[in-house]
Amino acid sequence: MSNDTDFEAAAPMDEKSYGPFGRLYHGLTRIDFVGRRKVWFSVSMAVIILGLASLGFRGFNLGIEFKGGSSWEVLAPNTSVATMTSAVEKVGLTNPVVEKLGPDTYQVTADINNLSATRQLTLTDNVVAAMARVAHTTDDQVSTSSVGPTWGGQITDKALTALIVFFIAVVAYISIRFEPKMAIAAFIAMVHDLLVTVGVYSLFGFQITPDTVIAILTILGYSLYDTVVVFDRVRDNTQNILKGGTLTYSEMVNLSMNQTLARSINTSLVAILPVLSVLLIGADLLGATTLQNYGLALFVGLMSGAYSSIFIASPLLAWMKEREPRYRDLRDRVLSRPDRLILTASSAALLGAQTRAVGAGPTRSPRTSGTIQARARKQKRR
């Protein structure tokens, strides 16, 4: 006769014996993602509305690659934006945009395409000489680039085409990969990240370059990846734990979110920390200004993607699914049971851990609240 396998030996320790990081690692956190969805949605709506309002009034700060024009850059350690602006205006440059890139690099941009070819050449030489004098260097240390309006329009069209093709491919993938409501929630979360990113760029006047477009496509792919990870756990729990009739769909989503929260945070940190290194060390400290636009878009988008995969996609899915008659009826049955356990997000996570440990559903005790019990295995004679 085999020995009994005590359930307590297989079950996880009581969550009180864990510290904050231990509860996070074991999926025993107390965050009610679905119940607080109005808070998460309100935060996102506020950021998106501010961004769209800024977009309507200020528009984008487009680089010369999109709008056309000329750009000059020089390394000038002992000057300022005001000094550089005054110097180039004195030689005849109209409405220049002067920005400080990194600790000591200054960039001057202006649209001079409406001038004659001779006047453009003369003005370019004068601007180069003025910037070199301010930087106390020679003319050959000032880099110059020029983009015509036709080429800028072509770049804009290609960027929009790339974005549209990306969205079409993503819609096709998530439509095959997920059920309709999961696909809708994943797509809305991705659009959320796009709106937040472009809104932040318009609100703070960050310059948009082709590097920015590439970074946006990258972060949208990352956002979809993190959402797929979370939805895979939701789908697994739907096929297993939800069939026991102990949890509503919203409680099951909370369980799934708490189970994958540590992975989502770790994945986000692994992606964000190198980007911060690019911005703080590469662009600001070492002066690699070409990395700034790409790194900035990645940082904003990754932060938004991490937020949307946790606080937008899954709560939105739960809200849509509980409008279905079967899950609405399940919710009514679960809430109407007199012997129903009072399950918080933490006790729901403990329920999932115990269910995985014994490979069977829990039994309910009418006298306990938030305490999970399970059947012991039967002895077998040989």
C-alpha positions as CSV (number, residue, x, y, z in Angstrom):
1,M,0.0,0.0,0.0
2,S,1.5,3.3,-1.0
3,N,1.8,6.2,1.5
4,D,-0.6,9.1,1.5
5,T,0.6,12.2,-0.2
6,D,-0.2,15.1,2.1
7,F,-1.5,18.1,0.2
8,E,0.2,20.6,2.5
9,A,3.6,19.3,1.4
10,A,2.8,20.0,-2.2
11,A,0.9,23.3,-1.7
12,P,2.8,26.6,-1.5
13,M,3.5,28.3,1.8
14,D,1.1,30.7,3.2
15,E,1.6,34.1,1.5
16,K,2.3,35.8,4.8
17,S,5.6,33.9,5.1
18,Y,6.8,35.6,1.9
19,G,8.0,39.1,1.5
20,P,6.8,41.5,-1.2
21,F,9.2,40.1,-3.8
22,G,8.4,36.5,-2.8
23,R,4.6,37.1,-3.3
24,L,5.4,38.6,-6.6
25,Y,7.6,35.7,-7.7
26,H,5.0,33.1,-6.6
27,G,2.0,34.9,-8.1
28,L,0.5,35.8,-4.7
29,T,0.2,39.5,-5.3
30,R,-2.9,41.4,-4.2
31,I,-3.5,43.6,-7.3
32,D,-7.1,43.7,-8.5
33,F,-6.5,44.5,-12.1
34,V,-10.0,44.1,-13.4
35,G,-11.8,45.7,-10.4
36,R,-9.7,48.9,-10.8
37,R,-10.0,49.1,-14.6
38,K,-11.7,52.5,-14.4
39,V,-8.5,53.9,-12.8
40,W,-6.2,52.4,-15.5
41,F,-8.5,53.4,-18.3
42,S,-8.8,57.0,-16.9
43,V,-5.1,57.4,-16.7
44,S,-4.7,56.3,-20.3
45,M,-7.5,58.4,-21.6
46,A,-6.0,61.5,-19.9
47,V,-2.6,61.0,-21.5
48,I,-4.1,60.3,-24.9
49,I,-6.5,63.3,-24.8
50,L,-3.6,65.6,-23.8
51,G,-1.5,64.2,-26.6
52,L,-4.2,64.6,-29.2
53,A,-4.9,68.1,-28.1
54,S,-1.2,69.0,-28.4
55,L,-1.2,67.3,-31.8
56,G,-4.1,69.5,-32.9
57,F,-2.6,72.7,-31.8
58,R,1.2,72.1,-32.1
59,G,1.5,69.2,-34.5
60,F,4.7,67.3,-34.8
61,N,8.3,68.5,-34.7
62,L,9.3,66.8,-38.0
63,G,12.9,66.3,-38.9
64,I,14.2,67.5,-42.2
65,E,13.9,64.0,-43.6
66,F,10.2,64.4,-43.7
67,K,9.6,68.1,-44.3
68,G,12.7,68.9,-46.3
69,G,15.3,71.6,-45.5
70,S,18.9,71.9,-44.3
71,S,20.7,71.0,-41.1
72,W,24.0,72.0,-39.6
73,E,25.7,70.4,-36.6
74,V,28.8,71.3,-34.6
75,L,30.5,70.4,-31.4
76,A,30.5,73.6,-29.2
77,P,31.3,73.0,-25.6
78,N,31.3,76.6,-24.4
79,T,28.1,78.2,-25.9
80,S,24.3,78.1,-25.6
81,V,21.2,77.8,-27.7
82,A,20.6,81.5,-27.5
83,T,24.1,82.4,-28.7
84,M,24.0,79.9,-31.5
85,T,20.5,81.2,-32.6
86,S,21.7,84.8,-32.6
87,A,24.8,83.9,-34.7
88,V,23.0,82.2,-37.5
89,E,20.2,84.8,-37.6
90,K,22.8,87.5,-38.1
91,V,24.0,85.9,-41.3
92,G,20.5,85.8,-42.8
93,L,19.0,82.4,-41.7
94,T,15.3,82.9,-41.2
95,N,13.3,81.0,-38.5
96,P,16.1,78.6,-37.5
97,V,15.4,75.8,-35.1
98,V,18.4,75.4,-32.8
99,E,18.6,72.3,-30.5
100,K,21.2,71.0,-28.2
101,L,21.9,67.3,-28.9
102,G,23.8,65.6,-26.1
103,P,26.0,67.6,-23.8
104,D,27.9,69.8,-26.3
105,T,26.5,69.2,-29.8
106,Y,24.2,71.9,-31.4
107,Q,22.0,71.4,-34.4
108,V,20.5,74.2,-36.5
109,T,17.7,73.4,-39.0
110,A,15.9,75.6,-41.4
111,D,13.9,75.3,-44.6
112,I,15.8,77.2,-47.4
113,N,14.4,75.1,-50.3
114,N,12.4,78.1,-51.5
115,L,15.6,80.1,-52.2
116,S,17.5,80.0,-55.4
117,A,20.4,77.5,-55.8
118,T,23.0,80.3,-55.6
119,R,21.4,81.9,-52.5
120,Q,21.2,78.5,-50.8
121,L,24.9,77.9,-51.4
122,T,25.9,81.3,-50.1
123,L,23.7,81.1,-47.1
124,T,25.0,77.6,-46.2
125,D,28.6,78.9,-46.3
126,N,27.7,81.8,-44.1
127,V,25.9,79.6,-41.5
128,V,28.8,77.2,-41.4
129,A,31.2,80.1,-40.8
130,A,29.0,81.6,-38.1
131,M,28.6,78.3,-36.3
132,A,32.4,77.6,-36.5
133,R,33.1,81.0,-35.0
134,V,30.8,80.4,-32.0
135,A,32.2,76.9,-31.5
136,H,35.8,78.2,-31.8
137,T,36.6,75.7,-34.5
138,T,37.2,75.4,-38.2
139,D,34.6,75.3,-41.0
140,D,35.3,71.7,-41.8
141,Q,34.1,70.7,-38.3
142,V,30.5,71.8,-39.1
143,S,28.6,69.0,-40.8
144,T,25.9,69.9,-43.3
145,S,23.0,67.9,-44.7
146,S,20.2,68.9,-47.1
147,V,16.9,67.3,-48.0
148,G,14.7,68.4,-50.9
149,P,10.9,68.6,-50.5
150,T,10.2,65.8,-53.0
151,W,12.5,63.4,-51.2
152,G,11.0,64.4,-47.9
153,G,7.5,63.6,-49.2
154,Q,8.6,60.2,-50.4
155,I,10.0,59.4,-47.0
156,T,6.7,60.4,-45.4
157,D,4.7,58.2,-47.7
158,K,7.0,55.2,-47.1
159,A,6.8,55.7,-43.4
160,L,3.0,55.7,-43.5
161,T,3.0,52.7,-45.8
162,A,5.2,50.7,-43.4
163,L,2.9,51.5,-40.5
164,I,-0.2,50.4,-42.5
165,V,1.4,47.2,-43.7
166,F,2.5,46.5,-40.1
167,F,-1.0,46.9,-38.8
168,I,-2.5,44.7,-41.5
169,A,0.0,42.0,-40.7
170,V,-0.7,42.2,-37.0
171,V,-4.4,42.1,-37.4
172,A,-4.1,39.0,-39.6
173,Y,-1.8,37.3,-37.0
174,I,-3.9,38.0,-33.9
175,S,-7.1,37.1,-35.7
176,I,-5.7,33.6,-36.3
177,R,-3.9,33.4,-33.0
178,F,-6.7,34.4,-30.7
179,E,-10.5,34.4,-30.4
180,P,-12.2,37.6,-31.6
181,K,-12.4,39.4,-28.3
182,M,-8.8,38.6,-27.4
183,A,-7.8,39.9,-30.8
184,I,-9.8,43.1,-30.3
185,A,-8.3,43.7,-26.9
186,A,-4.7,43.1,-28.2
187,F,-5.3,45.5,-31.1
188,I,-6.7,48.2,-28.9
189,A,-3.7,47.9,-26.5
190,M,-1.4,48.3,-29.5
191,V,-3.3,51.4,-30.8
192,H,-3.1,52.7,-27.2
193,D,0.7,52.5,-27.3
194,L,0.8,54.2,-30.7
195,L,-1.4,57.1,-29.5
196,V,0.5,57.5,-26.2
197,T,3.9,57.6,-28.1
198,V,2.9,60.1,-30.7
199,G,1.1,62.2,-28.0
200,V,4.2,62.4,-25.9
201,Y,6.3,63.4,-28.9
202,S,3.9,66.2,-29.8
203,L,3.4,67.3,-26.2
204,F,7.1,67.7,-25.5
205,G,8.2,68.7,-29.0
206,F,10.5,65.8,-29.6
207,Q,11.8,65.6,-33.1
208,I,10.4,62.8,-35.4
209,T,12.9,61.2,-37.7
210,P,13.0,58.0,-39.7
211,D,14.7,56.4,-36.6
212,T,11.6,57.3,-34.7
213,V,9.4,55.4,-37.1
214,I,11.6,52.4,-36.9
215,A,11.5,52.5,-33.1
216,I,7.7,52.8,-33.1
217,L,7.3,49.7,-35.3
218,T,9.7,47.9,-32.8
219,I,7.7,48.9,-29.7
220,L,4.4,47.9,-31.3
221,G,5.8,44.4,-31.8
222,Y,7.1,44.3,-28.2
223,S,3.7,45.4,-26.9
224,L,2.0,42.6,-28.9
225,Y,4.5,40.0,-27.6
226,D,3.8,40.9,-23.9
227,T,0.1,40.8,-24.5
228,V,0.4,37.3,-26.2
229,V,2.2,36.0,-23.1
230,V,-0.6,37.2,-20.8
231,F,-3.4,36.0,-23.0
232,D,-1.9,32.5,-23.3
233,R,-2.2,32.2,-19.5
234,V,-5.7,33.6,-19.6
235,R,-6.6,30.9,-22.2
236,D,-5.0,28.1,-20.2
237,N,-6.9,29.1,-17.1
238,T,-10.1,29.4,-19.0
239,Q,-9.8,25.8,-20.1
240,N,-8.8,24.5,-16.6
241,I,-9.6,26.6,-13.5
242,L,-12.7,28.4,-14.9
243,K,-14.5,25.1,-15.6
244,G,-14.7,24.4,-11.8
245,G,-17.2,27.1,-11.4
246,T,-15.4,28.6,-8.4
247,L,-14.3,31.9,-10.2
248,T,-16.0,34.4,-12.4
249,Y,-14.2,35.4,-15.6
250,S,-12.9,38.6,-14.1
251,E,-11.5,36.7,-11.1
252,M,-9.9,34.2,-13.4
253,V,-8.3,37.1,-15.4
254,N,-7.0,38.6,-12.1
255,L,-5.5,35.2,-11.3
256,S,-3.8,35.0,-14.7
257,M,-2.5,38.6,-14.4
258,N,-1.0,37.9,-10.9
259,Q,0.6,34.7,-12.1
260,T,2.3,36.5,-15.0
261,L,3.0,39.8,-13.3
262,A,6.6,38.9,-12.4
263,R,7.4,37.8,-15.9
264,S,5.8,40.9,-17.4
265,I,7.9,43.1,-15.1
266,N,11.1,41.2,-15.8
267,T,10.5,41.3,-19.5
268,S,9.9,45.0,-19.4
269,L,13.0,45.8,-17.3
270,V,15.2,43.6,-19.5
271,A,14.1,45.7,-22.5
272,I,14.0,49.1,-20.9
273,L,17.4,49.1,-19.1
274,P,19.5,48.8,-22.3
275,V,17.4,51.6,-23.8
276,L,18.1,53.8,-20.8
277,S,21.8,53.0,-21.2
278,V,21.6,54.2,-24.8
279,L,19.9,57.4,-23.8
280,L,21.9,58.3,-20.7
281,I,25.3,57.0,-21.6
282,G,25.4,56.7,-25.3
283,A,23.6,60.0,-26.2
284,D,24.1,62.3,-23.3
285,L,27.4,61.2,-21.8
286,L,29.3,60.0,-24.9
287,G,27.6,62.3,-27.4
288,A,26.3,59.7,-29.8
289,T,23.4,61.9,-30.8
290,T,22.3,59.7,-33.7
291,L,21.0,57.2,-31.1
292,Q,18.9,59.7,-29.2
293,N,15.8,59.8,-31.5
294,Y,15.7,56.0,-31.7
295,G,16.4,55.4,-28.0
296,L,13.8,58.0,-26.9
297,A,11.0,56.5,-29.0
298,L,11.9,53.1,-27.7
299,F,11.8,54.2,-24.1
300,V,8.5,55.9,-24.4
301,G,7.0,53.1,-26.3
302,L,8.3,50.3,-24.1
303,M,6.9,52.0,-21.0
304,S,3.6,52.4,-22.7
305,G,3.7,48.8,-23.9
306,A,4.4,47.5,-20.5
307,Y,1.5,49.5,-19.1
308,S,-1.0,48.5,-21.7
309,S,-0.2,44.7,-21.6
310,I,-0.8,44.7,-17.8
311,F,-3.5,47.4,-17.2
312,I,-5.3,47.8,-20.5
313,A,-5.5,44.6,-22.6
314,S,-6.6,42.0,-19.9
315,P,-9.1,44.3,-18.0
316,L,-10.6,45.2,-21.3
317,L,-10.9,41.5,-22.3
318,A,-12.6,40.7,-19.0
319,W,-15.0,43.6,-19.5
320,M,-16.0,42.4,-23.0
321,K,-16.2,38.7,-22.1
322,E,-18.5,39.2,-19.1
323,R,-21.0,40.7,-21.5
324,E,-21.4,37.2,-23.1
325,P,-24.4,35.3,-21.8
326,R,-22.5,32.3,-20.6
327,Y,-20.0,34.2,-18.6
328,R,-22.7,36.5,-17.3
329,D,-24.6,33.5,-16.1
330,L,-21.5,32.0,-14.6
331,R,-20.9,35.2,-12.7
332,D,-24.5,35.2,-11.4
333,R,-24.2,31.6,-10.3
334,V,-20.9,32.1,-8.5
335,L,-22.0,35.2,-6.7
336,S,-25.3,33.7,-5.6
337,R,-23.8,30.6,-3.9
338,P,-24.3,30.7,-0.2
339,D,-21.1,28.7,0.4
340,R,-19.0,30.8,-2.0
341,L,-15.5,31.6,-0.9
342,I,-14.6,35.3,-0.7
343,L,-11.8,35.3,-3.1
344,T,-9.4,38.3,-3.3
345,A,-6.8,38.5,-6.0
346,S,-4.3,37.0,-3.6
347,S,-6.5,34.1,-2.6
348,A,-7.3,33.5,-6.3
349,A,-3.6,33.3,-7.0
350,L,-3.2,30.8,-4.1
351,L,-6.1,28.8,-5.6
352,G,-4.4,28.6,-8.9
353,A,-1.1,27.5,-7.3
354,Q,-2.7,24.8,-5.3
355,T,-4.7,23.5,-8.3
356,R,-1.5,23.2,-10.3
357,A,0.2,21.4,-7.4
358,V,-2.4,18.6,-7.0
359,G,-3.7,18.5,-10.5
360,A,-7.3,18.7,-9.3
361,G,-9.9,21.3,-8.5
362,P,-10.3,22.6,-4.9
363,T,-13.2,21.8,-2.6
364,R,-15.1,24.6,-0.9
365,S,-15.6,24.9,2.8
366,P,-18.8,26.8,3.8
367,R,-17.3,28.0,7.0
368,T,-14.1,29.6,5.6
369,S,-13.6,32.7,3.7
370,G,-10.6,33.1,1.4
371,T,-9.2,29.7,2.6
372,I,-8.5,27.1,-0.1
373,Q,-8.9,23.4,0.7
374,A,-8.3,20.4,-1.6
375,R,-9.1,16.8,-1.7
376,A,-6.4,14.4,-0.5
377,R,-5.5,11.5,-2.8
378,K,-7.0,8.2,-2.1
379,Q,-4.9,5.3,-1.0
380,K,-4.5,2.4,-3.5
381,R,-4.0,-1.2,-2.6
382,R,-1.8,-3.4,-4.7
